[in-house]
Amino acid sequence: MIPPYFRPVLVAAMLTMLACVLPSFAQPLFRWPFVGNVTDRAATVLVWRSGGQPVGIEYDDDSTFATPQQTAQVTPQQSEDFVLKITLQGLLPSTRYHYRVVDAAGGRISPTQSFTTFPVAGTDAPVTLLFGSCNRASQGAAGKTFDVGGGLGGDYFIHLGDWSYPDVLVPGFPNVPGTIRQSYATRLDTTYPLTTKILSQMGIAYEWDDHDFAGNNGDGSIPPTLKNELLQAYQRYQPHYPLANPQGGVWHSFRVGNVEVFMMDSRTQRSPVDSAFRDGKFAPAAGHSMLSGYPVPGVDQRTWLLQAIRNSTARWKVLASQGPFNPGLAPLIPAALLVGRPNIARETAEYWVGYPADLDSLRKLLKTEAGRNFLIITGSVHNNLFDDGSHSVVPEFVAANLDVPNSFLYDTLRRYGFNVFTGGQTNGKSTIGRLRVETVPVHRLIVESFDEDGELSLRYEMADKSSGVAAPQADRWPTVETITFGSDGREVMVQFTAPLPSNATATITDLQGNEVARWQIEEATSVMRQRFPASLPSGAYLGKIVGEGYTMEFRGEVIK
């Protein structure tokens, strides 16, 4: 999103897409290949062909291709827009590989690209991740930070959303047929330095934000058919990690050495921000959620995220969030309403503070042992700033201006007395974030940013002097496996991966906060059943189980 009170006014214009010029040897490809889903032993190469001719991948850990290996030839299908995902397996950990696309005769039809495999999962090893959000909000954007980023030694790039602003650059996006496809073609424009300087030498993990999901401040209220089309396009055009719930959204996690990264999807199932405002006041109803505002098959995102964080055994845990988590921003909403600036209140309510149930659930968890060695990296706000945990519970680092006009958020907040970030950028330059893990002389996580001229902008360091990270007790954190509401709407059954401790209290409420059932779990069990009154209407319901030392939340839908 682009906070209108922190940026110059953008003049809307219908822009003609520039043709992406490929080298002559690459004409059989619609876009250059790039890599994702990297692990310590494998990687996925995405190839976007211009037609149905078979291709393979030639790869080697030697840049001269002295002893190359080659995958089997695969034929792209028109039904998949001639997109292929080819997996390279049996790779060595912490190794740079060079690859190129070859045709059936062995002829090279792409430039040579490269990527680095990860250290063995769970081992302490040096890692460098680049990150940021918000690039190319106009056709003429130069992308200077990617020129800088290409020289920062990154092993992987985490894109936090608003990648090439298709709602600005692609007329009719996403409603006009063909514009979703065009949005991915725009992201991979081979004249733009994100493609030539970043994707050419490292893999990528990507989550959308509003502009590249369904438009400014987009949310889960879009038509289900359009939402499904957007989900299918992400899964086609991105070499992504396995998704936790492919029908529900694009949230997922991945492990690189002893770092676990949790990639949020803050848009697909988000409740509309306007629904939180009633009679000029900020008053979100029960069920107002950025993560799980709409029922989905299987486990919703909030349940998944809290459980994944609880169960992580990584030394370092990183949440990749599209908007600021910092609870210190909460007073800005009523203050803006008080002075007659509802637009500012609504823009602020796009962040975590606009979704109190989500914020409180995560804040409570981060104050336990699960919040140890935890970092939040954030996009969206078109500025570079950080908090050391004094206001944001855990350290939070915002790198949200890869290639867009600067919002000067840090300066503006301080001007009006909201000193809720430890430090921030005070110039108008674009920035890119870098996260480094060091293992000697102590375990350190260093997060920093660099501006478009290559100068250090901000830096924050975390240290961990412990020798290791203990695995969580499996019986302490049971997780939701399935949630089933009976066809008559009178019974819910929740299956857990481990027995719930005894002496827990379970409640079910509707979205208005009205309690419809409460009962005591007397004995340890891995299956919970409860009957409801026959008069219970169809709709979504919220569940909560509270026991000693833990709180678990889930959501389901009664359909009669």
C-alpha positions in Angstrom: 0.0 0.0 0.0 1.1 3.6 -0.5 0.1 5.8 2.6 -1.3 8.9 0.9 -0.4 11.1 3.8 3.3 10.1 3.6 4.0 10.4 -0.1 3.7 12.7 -3.1 0.5 12.4 -5.0 0.8 9.9 -7.8 -0.9 10.9 -11.1 -2.8 7.9 -12.6 -2.0 7.2 -16.2 -2.6 4.5 -18.7 0.9 3.1 -19.4 2.0 1.2 -22.5 4.1 -1.9 -21.6 7.6 -1.8 -22.9 8.7 -4.8 -24.8 11.3 -6.9 -23.0 14.3 -7.4 -25.3 16.0 -10.8 -25.0 19.4 -11.6 -26.5 19.1 -13.4 -29.8 20.1 -16.7 -28.4 17.1 -16.5 -25.9 14.3 -15.8 -28.3 12.8 -19.3 -27.8 12.2 -18.2 -24.2 9.5 -15.8 -23.2 11.4 -14.9 -20.0 14.8 -15.8 -18.5 14.9 -18.8 -16.2 15.1 -18.2 -12.4 15.3 -20.3 -9.3 13.3 -20.9 -6.1 12.4 -23.6 -3.7 16.1 -23.9 -2.8 17.2 -26.4 -0.1 20.5 -27.9 0.9 20.1 -30.6 -1.8 17.8 -29.3 -4.5 16.4 -26.3 -6.3 13.6 -25.6 -8.8 14.2 -23.8 -12.0 11.3 -22.0 -13.6 11.4 -21.9 -17.4 8.9 -19.8 -19.4 9.0 -21.0 -23.0 7.6 -19.2 -26.1 6.2 -22.4 -27.4 5.9 -26.2 -27.0 9.5 -27.3 -27.8 11.2 -29.5 -25.2 14.0 -28.1 -23.0 16.3 -29.3 -20.3 18.7 -27.7 -17.7 22.4 -28.0 -18.0 24.2 -27.2 -14.7 27.6 -27.4 -13.0 29.4 -26.2 -9.9 32.1 -25.0 -12.3 31.3 -21.7 -14.1 33.1 -23.1 -17.2 30.8 -26.1 -17.3 33.8 -28.5 -17.3 31.7 -31.5 -16.2 28.1 -30.5 -16.6 25.1 -32.5 -15.7 21.8 -32.3 -17.6 18.2 -33.0 -16.7 15.9 -34.9 -19.0 14.1 -32.9 -21.7 10.6 -31.8 -20.7 7.9 -30.5 -23.1 6.0 -27.4 -22.0 2.2 -27.5 -22.3 0.0 -24.7 -23.7 -2.4 -25.4 -20.9 0.3 -24.2 -18.5 1.3 -21.2 -20.7 4.4 -23.1 -21.7 5.8 -22.7 -18.1 7.9 -25.5 -16.7 9.3 -26.2 -13.2 12.4 -28.4 -13.4 13.9 -29.7 -10.2 17.7 -30.1 -9.8 18.3 -32.9 -7.3 21.4 -34.4 -5.6 23.1 -31.1 -5.2 25.8 -30.3 -2.6 25.1 -28.0 0.4 26.5 -24.5 0.4 27.6 -24.7 -3.2 27.2 -22.2 -6.1 25.7 -23.8 -9.2 25.6 -22.3 -12.7 22.8 -23.3 -15.0 21.3 -22.6 -18.4 18.4 -23.8 -20.6 19.3 -26.1 -23.5 17.1 -27.3 -26.3 16.7 -30.9 -27.5 19.9 -30.7 -29.6 21.9 -29.4 -26.6 22.0 -25.8 -27.9 22.0 -23.1 -25.3 18.9 -20.9 -25.4 19.3 -18.8 -22.2 22.0 -16.8 -20.5 24.0 -18.6 -17.8 22.5 -17.9 -14.4 23.6 -19.1 -10.9 22.4 -19.8 -7.4 23.7 -21.1 -4.1 22.3 -24.1 -2.2 21.7 -23.7 1.5 23.7 -25.1 4.4 22.4 -28.4 5.8 19.1 -27.6 7.6 19.6 -27.3 11.3 23.3 -26.6 11.2 24.9 -23.3 12.3 26.5 -21.8 9.2 27.0 -18.4 7.7 24.0 -17.2 5.6 23.2 -14.0 3.8 19.6 -13.1 2.8 18.6 -10.0 0.9 15.1 -8.6 1.4 12.8 -5.7 0.7 9.5 -4.7 -0.9 7.9 -2.1 -3.2 9.7 -1.7 -6.5 8.8 -0.3 -9.9 5.7 1.7 -9.2 6.3 3.5 -12.5 7.5 2.4 -15.9 10.6 4.5 -15.8 11.9 3.3 -12.4 15.6 2.6 -12.5 16.0 -0.1 -9.8 19.3 1.3 -8.6 19.1 -0.7 -5.3 19.2 -3.9 -7.3 22.5 -2.9 -8.8 23.8 -2.4 -5.2 22.1 -5.6 -4.0 23.9 -7.7 -6.7 27.1 -6.9 -5.0 26.1 -7.7 -1.4 26.9 -11.4 -1.5 23.3 -12.6 -1.1 22.5 -16.3 -1.0 18.8 -15.7 -1.5 16.3 -12.9 -2.0 13.1 -12.5 0.0 10.5 -10.2 -1.8 8.0 -8.9 0.7 5.5 -7.8 -1.9 4.4 -5.0 -4.3 6.6 -6.4 -7.0 6.2 -4.2 -10.1 2.8 -2.7 -9.1 0.6 -4.4 -11.8 -2.4 -2.3 -10.7 -0.4 0.7 -12.0 1.5 -0.8 -14.9 -1.0 -3.3 -16.3 -4.3 -1.6 -17.2 -7.3 -3.6 -16.0 -5.4 -5.7 -13.5 -6.6 -8.1 -12.2 -10.1 -8.2 -13.5 -9.5 -8.0 -17.3 -8.7 -11.5 -18.8 -5.0 -11.8 -19.5 -3.8 -9.1 -17.1 -2.8 -11.5 -14.3 -0.5 -13.3 -16.8 0.8 -9.9 -17.9 1.6 -9.0 -14.3 4.0 -11.9 -14.1 5.6 -11.0 -17.4 6.1 -7.5 -16.0 7.7 -8.8 -12.8 10.2 -10.7 -14.9 11.0 -7.9 -17.4 14.5 -8.7 -18.6 15.4 -5.0 -19.0 14.9 -4.4 -15.2 17.8 -4.9 -12.8 15.8 -7.1 -10.4 16.0 -9.7 -13.1 19.5 -9.0 -14.4 21.3 -8.4 -11.1 19.4 -10.4 -8.5 17.5 -13.3 -10.1 20.5 -14.0 -12.3 22.6 -15.0 -9.3 20.3 -16.2 -6.5 17.0 -17.8 -5.7 13.9 -16.0 -4.6 11.0 -16.5 -2.1 8.1 -14.2 -2.8 4.9 -13.1 -1.1 2.5 -10.7 -2.6 1.1 -7.5 -0.9 -1.9 -5.5 -2.0 -0.7 -3.9 -5.3 0.5 -7.3 -6.8 -2.4 -9.2 -5.3 -5.6 -7.4 -6.4 -4.9 -3.6 -6.2 -4.3 -1.0 -3.5 -5.4 -2.2 -0.1 -6.7 -5.4 -1.7 -8.3 -8.0 0.6 -10.1 -11.3 0.8 -13.5 -9.8 -0.2 -12.7 -10.2 -3.9 -14.9 -12.7 -5.8 -13.9 -16.3 -5.1 -13.3 -17.1 -8.8 -10.8 -14.2 -9.1 -9.1 -15.2 -5.8 -8.7 -18.7 -7.2 -7.3 -17.4 -10.5 -4.7 -15.3 -8.6 -3.7 -18.3 -6.4 -3.3 -20.5 -9.5 -1.2 -17.9 -11.2 1.1 -17.6 -8.3 1.6 -21.3 -8.2 2.2 -21.4 -12.0 4.6 -18.5 -12.4 6.6 -18.8 -9.1 9.1 -21.6 -8.2 7.8 -21.4 -4.6 8.3 -23.6 -1.6 5.5 -26.0 -0.7 2.5 -24.0 0.5 0.9 -24.7 3.8 -2.6 -24.5 2.4 -2.6 -24.0 -1.4 -6.4 -23.6 -1.5 -6.3 -20.9 1.1 -3.3 -18.7 0.3 0.4 -18.6 -0.4 1.8 -18.7 3.2 4.7 -21.0 3.7 8.0 -21.4 5.5 11.5 -22.5 4.6 14.7 -23.4 6.5 18.2 -22.2 5.6 20.8 -23.5 7.9 19.7 -22.7 11.4 17.3 -19.9 10.3 13.6 -20.5 9.7 11.7 -18.0 7.7 7.9 -17.7 8.0 6.4 -16.1 4.8 3.0 -14.5 5.6 0.2 -13.9 3.2 -1.5 -10.8 4.5 -4.0 -10.4 1.6 -5.8 -13.5 0.5 -8.0 -14.1 3.5 -7.9 -10.5 5.0 -11.0 -8.9 6.4 -11.7 -5.5 4.7 -10.1 -2.8 6.8 -13.3 -0.6 6.5 -15.3 -3.2 8.3 -13.4 -2.3 11.5 -14.8 1.2 11.5 -18.3 1.9 12.9 -20.0 5.2 13.5 -16.7 7.0 13.2 -14.9 4.7 15.7 -12.4 1.9 15.3 -14.3 -1.1 16.6 -13.4 -4.3 14.9 -15.8 -7.2 15.5 -14.7 -10.7 16.6 -13.3 -12.5 13.6 -11.8 -9.4 12.0 -8.5 -10.8 10.8 -5.6 -10.1 8.5 -4.6 -13.8 8.5 -7.9 -15.7 8.7 -10.8 -13.4 7.9 -12.5 -16.0 5.7 -13.0 -19.7 6.2 -10.7 -22.0 4.2 -10.5 -25.7 3.8 -8.0 -27.2 6.3 -6.0 -25.1 8.8 -6.2 -21.3 8.6 -3.1 -19.1 8.4 -3.2 -17.8 12.0 -3.4 -21.3 13.4 -0.6 -22.4 11.1 1.7 -19.4 11.9 1.4 -19.7 15.7 1.9 -23.5 15.6 4.9 -23.2 13.2 6.6 -20.7 15.4 6.0 -22.7 18.6 7.3 -25.8 17.0 10.4 -24.3 15.3 13.8 -25.7 16.4 15.8 -23.1 14.5 18.2 -20.9 16.4 17.0 -17.8 14.5 13.3 -17.3 13.5 12.3 -14.6 11.0 8.8 -13.5 10.2 8.4 -12.0 6.7 5.5 -9.5 7.1 4.0 -7.3 4.5 3.1 -4.6 7.0 4.5 -3.3 10.3 3.8 -5.4 13.4 4.8 -2.7 15.9 2.0 -2.4 18.5 3.2 1.1 19.3 1.4 2.3 16.2 -2.0 1.5 17.7 -2.7 5.0 19.3 -2.3 6.5 15.8 -5.7 5.2 14.8 -7.9 6.9 17.4 -5.7 10.0 17.2 -6.3 10.3 13.5 -10.0 9.9 14.0 -10.0 12.5 16.7 -8.4 15.2 14.5 -10.7 14.4 11.5 -8.2 12.3 9.4 -10.1 9.0 8.8 -7.8 8.3 5.8 -4.8 8.1 8.1 -6.7 5.9 10.5 -7.6 3.5 7.7 -4.1 3.4 6.3 -2.7 2.6 9.8 -5.4 0.0 10.3 -3.9 -1.8 7.3 -1.1 -2.8 9.6 -1.1 -5.4 12.4 -2.6 -2.8 14.8 -5.8 -2.8 12.7 -6.3 -6.5 13.4 -6.1 -6.8 17.2 -6.9 -10.5 17.5 -4.0 -11.4 15.2 -1.6 -8.9 16.9 -2.5 -10.1 20.4 -2.2 -13.7 19.5 1.3 -13.3 18.1 2.4 -10.7 20.7 1.5 -13.2 23.5 3.4 -15.9 21.8 6.5 -13.8 21.2 6.7 -13.0 25.0 7.3 -16.7 25.6 10.4 -18.8 24.9 9.1 -19.0 21.3 10.0 -15.3 20.8 13.7 -15.9 21.6 16.1 -14.9 18.7 13.1 -13.7 16.7 13.2 -11.0 14.0 10.4 -9.5 12.0 11.3 -8.1 8.5 8.7 -5.8 7.1 7.6 -4.1 3.9 4.8 -1.9 2.5 5.4 1.6 4.1 8.0 3.0 1.6 10.6 3.8 4.2 13.5 2.2 6.0 13.3 2.0 9.8 13.7 -0.4 12.7 12.8 -1.0 16.4 15.0 -2.9 18.8 11.9 -4.6 20.5 11.2 -1.7 22.9 7.9 -1.1 21.0 7.6 -4.0 18.7 8.0 -6.8 21.3 10.8 -8.3 19.3 13.2 -6.6 16.9 11.5 -5.4 13.7 13.4 -4.1 10.6 11.4 -2.4 7.8 12.9 -2.3 4.3 10.1 -1.1 2.1 11.4 1.2 -0.5 13.4 -0.9 -3.0 12.4 1.4 -5.9 9.6 3.8 -5.0 9.2 7.4 -3.8 10.1 7.6 -0.1 7.2 8.1 2.4 9.4 9.7 5.1 7.3 7.7 7.6 10.0 7.8 10.3 10.3 11.6 10.2 6.5 12.1 10.1 5.8 9.8 13.1 8.4 11.7 15.2 7.1 15.0 14.1 3.7 14.2 15.6 5.1 12.6 18.8 4.9 8.9 17.8 8.5 7.9 18.7 7.8 4.1 18.3 10.8 3.1 16.3 14.4 3.1 17.5 15.8 4.5 14.3 15.0 5.3 10.7 16.0 6.7 7.4 15.9 10.5 7.1 16.8 10.9 3.4 14.8 10.1 0.3 16.9 7.3 -1.1 15.7 3.8 -2.0 17.1 1.0 0.2 17.6 -2.8 0.2 17.8 -5.0 3.3 20.4 -7.6 4.1 20.3 -10.3 6.9 23.6 -12.0 7.8 24.1 -14.9 10.1 27.6 -15.3 11.6 28.8 -18.2 13.8 32.1 -17.0 15.1 33.2 -15.8 17.6 29.5 -15.9 18.7 26.3 -16.6 17.0 25.1 -13.3 15.6 22.3 -12.1 13.3 23.1 -8.8 11.7 20.4 -7.0 9.8 21.2 -3.9 7.9 20.2 -1.8 4.9 22.0 -0.1 2.0 20.8 2.8 0.0 20.8 3.2 -3.8 24.4 4.5 -3.7 25.7 1.5 -1.7 26.0 3.4 1.5 25.1 1.7 4.8 21.7 3.1 6.0 20.7 1.3 9.2 22.2 -1.6 11.2 21.0 -3.8 14.1 22.7 -6.8 15.7 21.4 -9.7 17.7 23.6 -12.2 19.5 23.0 -15.7 21.0 25.7 -17.2 23.2 23.9 -20.5 23.8 25.4 -23.6 22.4 22.2 -24.9 20.7 18.4 -24.7 20.5 16.3 -27.3 22.3 13.5 -28.9 20.4 10.0 -28.1 21.8 8.2 -30.7 23.8 5.9 -32.4 21.4 3.2 -33.0 24.1 3.3 -29.3 25.1 2.3 -27.9 21.8 -0.3 -30.1 20.1 -1.3 -28.8 16.7 -4.6 -28.8 14.8 -4.6 -31.5 12.1 -8.2 -31.3 10.8 -11.4 -29.4 11.7 -14.7 -30.9 10.7 -18.2 -29.5 11.3 -21.0 -32.0 10.9 -23.3 -31.8 8.0 -26.2 -31.0 10.3 -24.2 -28.1 11.8 -24.6 -29.6 15.3 -21.2 -31.2 15.9 -17.6 -30.0 15.6 -14.7 -32.5 15.6 -11.1 -31.3 15.9 -8.3 -33.8 15.4 -4.9 -32.9 17.0 -1.4 -34.2 16.2 -0.9 -35.0 19.9 -3.1 -35.3 22.9 -4.4 -32.1 24.5 -3.4 -31.8 28.2 -6.3 -32.3 30.6 -8.0 -29.5 32.5 -8.3 -27.2 29.5 -11.3 -25.0 28.6 -12.8 -24.9 25.1 -15.1 -22.2 23.8 -16.9 -21.5 20.5 -18.1 -18.0 19.6 -19.7 -16.5 16.5 -18.1 -13.6 14.7 -19.9 -11.1 16.9 -18.2 -12.6 20.0 -21.4 -14.3 21.2 -20.5 -17.6 23.0 -22.4 -20.6 21.6 -20.6 -23.3 23.5 -18.2 -23.8 26.4 -16.9 -27.0 27.9 -14.1 -28.5 30.0 -11.6 -31.0 28.6 -11.2 -33.3 31.6 -8.9 -35.9 30.1 -6.0 -35.8 27.7 -7.3 -36.5 24.2 -6.2 -36.0 20.6 -9.9 -35.9 19.3 -12.3 -33.3 20.6 -16.1 -33.5 19.8 -18.8 -31.1 20.9 -22.5 -30.9 20.1 -24.3 -27.6 19.4 -27.9 -26.5 19.6 -30.0 -27.4 16.5 -30.8 -23.7 16.1 -27.2 -22.8 15.4 -27.2 -20.9 12.1 -24.9 -21.4 9.1 -21.7 -19.2 9.2 -18.2 -19.0 10.5 -17.3 -19.7 14.1 -14.2 -19.1 16.2 -12.8 -21.7 18.6 -10.3 -21.3 21.5 -8.8 -23.8 23.8 -7.0 -22.5 26.9 -4.8 -24.7 29.1 -1.9 -24.3 31.4 0.8 -22.4 29.5 -0.9 -22.3 26.1 -3.7 -20.9 24.1 -4.9 -22.4 20.8 -7.3 -20.8 18.3 -9.0 -22.3 15.3 -11.8 -21.4 12.9 -14.5 -23.4 11.1 -17.7 -23.0 9.2 -21.2 -24.5 9.7 -23.0 -25.1 6.4 -26.5 -26.5 6.6 
